[in-house]
Amino acid sequence: MTMMPSNYQHVLIPVDNSEPAEVAFNEAVNIAARHQAKLTILYVVDDRAYHTPAMDPLLTELLDAEATHAAAAMRDRRTFVETTTVPALQTEVAYGDPKRTIIDYASQHPEIDLIVLGATGKDSPHRVAVGSTTSYVVDQAPCNVIVIR
């Protein structure tokens, strides 16, 4: 039986600008502050629909616009977090399938010992149950996962 760490050192919070992700974000900030843990905010630009043999310039422009929007939203979050007692903060923007990118990111950063997720996100706006990204991350994560409703 694996024991939960008594003190988390590094919390990962994937965000997607959905309401459940915002609720999870606030909880992740609280957890990081309570544990004096590093907090990494990860925004994944879902580019799966844009993989074509010849990338249309308009699609590239849309992806760039989403990434720019994500960076601006993360700057706002960073300002919020910096007013708390979180000792260290990092923000990342990545491209790909969100559920796989979250797992890849956590796997490549073994110091991450907790992932905090909303129960549903942009990929499942009408679902009441746990979303597919959340379910996948819970099943595949290399560390503890807390799902916030």
C-alpha positions in Angstrom: 0.0 0.0 0.0 1.4 3.4 -1.0 1.2 6.1 1.5 0.2 9.7 0.6 3.1 12.1 1.1 2.7 14.1 4.3 4.0 17.1 2.5 3.7 17.7 -1.3 6.7 19.3 -2.9 5.5 20.1 -6.4 1.9 20.5 -7.6 0.9 20.4 -11.3 -2.3 22.2 -12.3 -3.4 21.7 -15.9 -5.8 24.5 -16.9 -8.0 24.9 -20.0 -10.1 28.1 -19.2 -13.1 26.0 -18.2 -15.0 26.6 -15.0 -14.1 23.2 -13.5 -10.4 24.0 -14.2 -10.7 27.4 -12.5 -12.1 25.7 -9.4 -9.3 23.1 -9.5 -6.8 25.9 -10.0 -7.9 27.7 -6.8 -7.7 24.5 -4.9 -4.2 23.8 -6.3 -3.0 27.2 -5.2 -4.4 26.5 -1.7 -2.7 23.1 -1.6 0.6 24.5 -2.8 0.5 27.3 -0.2 -0.4 24.9 2.6 2.5 22.6 1.7 4.9 25.4 0.7 5.2 23.5 -2.6 6.3 24.6 -6.0 3.3 25.1 -8.4 3.4 24.5 -12.1 0.5 25.8 -14.3 0.3 23.8 -17.6 -2.0 25.0 -20.4 -2.2 22.5 -23.3 -3.3 23.8 -26.7 -5.3 21.0 -28.2 -3.9 20.8 -31.7 -5.2 17.4 -32.7 -7.8 18.8 -35.1 -5.1 20.8 -36.9 -2.8 18.0 -37.9 -3.1 17.9 -41.7 -0.5 17.1 -44.4 -0.3 20.8 -45.3 -1.0 23.1 -42.4 -3.4 25.7 -43.5 -2.1 29.2 -42.6 -5.4 30.1 -41.0 -5.2 27.1 -38.7 -1.7 28.0 -37.7 -3.0 31.5 -37.0 -5.8 30.1 -34.8 -3.3 27.9 -32.9 -1.0 30.9 -32.3 -4.0 33.0 -31.2 -5.0 30.3 -28.7 -1.5 30.0 -27.4 -1.3 33.8 -27.0 -4.6 33.8 -25.2 -3.4 31.0 -22.9 -0.2 32.9 -22.1 -2.2 36.0 -21.2 -4.6 34.0 -19.0 -1.6 32.4 -17.3 0.0 35.8 -16.6 -3.3 36.7 -14.8 -3.1 33.5 -12.8 0.5 34.2 -12.0 -0.4 37.6 -10.6 -3.0 35.9 -8.4 -0.6 33.2 -7.2 2.2 35.7 -6.5 -0.1 37.3 -3.9 -0.3 34.0 -2.0 2.4 32.2 -0.1 3.3 29.8 -2.9 7.1 29.7 -2.8 7.8 29.0 -6.5 5.7 29.2 -9.6 6.3 28.1 -13.2 4.0 28.4 -16.2 4.1 26.2 -19.3 2.2 26.2 -22.6 2.4 22.9 -24.6 0.8 21.6 -27.7 -0.9 18.2 -28.2 -3.6 15.9 -26.9 -4.3 17.3 -23.4 -4.5 14.0 -21.6 -1.3 12.6 -23.1 0.5 15.8 -22.8 -0.3 16.1 -19.1 0.9 12.6 -18.4 4.1 13.1 -20.5 4.8 16.4 -18.7 4.4 14.7 -15.2 6.5 11.7 -16.3 9.3 14.0 -17.6 9.3 15.9 -14.2 9.5 13.2 -11.5 9.6 15.9 -8.8 5.9 16.5 -9.4 4.1 14.6 -6.7 0.6 15.8 -7.1 -1.7 16.7 -10.1 -4.9 18.7 -9.4 -7.6 18.5 -12.0 -11.2 19.6 -12.5 -13.7 16.8 -12.9 -14.5 17.9 -16.4 -13.0 20.4 -18.8 -13.3 21.8 -22.3 -13.4 18.4 -23.9 -16.6 17.4 -22.1 -18.8 20.5 -21.5 -22.1 18.5 -21.2 -20.8 15.6 -19.1 -21.8 15.2 -15.5 -19.3 12.3 -14.9 -15.6 12.6 -14.8 -14.3 13.8 -18.2 -12.2 11.7 -20.5 -9.0 13.7 -19.9 -9.5 13.6 -16.1 -10.2 9.8 -16.2 -7.1 9.2 -18.3 -4.9 11.2 -16.1 -6.2 9.5 -13.0 -5.5 6.1 -14.6 -2.1 6.9 -16.0 -0.5 9.5 -13.7 2.9 8.7 -12.2 1.9 10.5 -9.0 -1.1 11.3 -6.8 -4.1 13.0 -8.5 -6.8 15.0 -6.8 -10.0 15.6 -8.8 -12.0 18.7 -7.8 -15.7 18.9 -8.4 
